[in-house]
Amino acid sequence: MSMINLEQENDHLAQVDQHIAEGDLRVTEQIALIERMTKDGQDTASATELLRALKEMLEQWRWHRHLILDRIAQLTAEP
């Protein structure tokens, strides 16, 4: 097992976990904004499109996290 590679993957995992946490917060904030805008009778088309993009990015980060975890599992299984 390469400790350098494992260390790098753990660093990548920490980074993607941070991105996911920040993304979850942004999605929550965007939903709240859309709710306020709707209540105020404002057009939410742009805000809704941004929400869609944020959710898509969040899914990409979650997929990346999955790949990192797979790589960590491979590295820790190596003799």
Secondary structure as UniProt FT lines:
FT   HELIX           3..39
FT   TURN            40..41
FT   HELIX           45..77
//
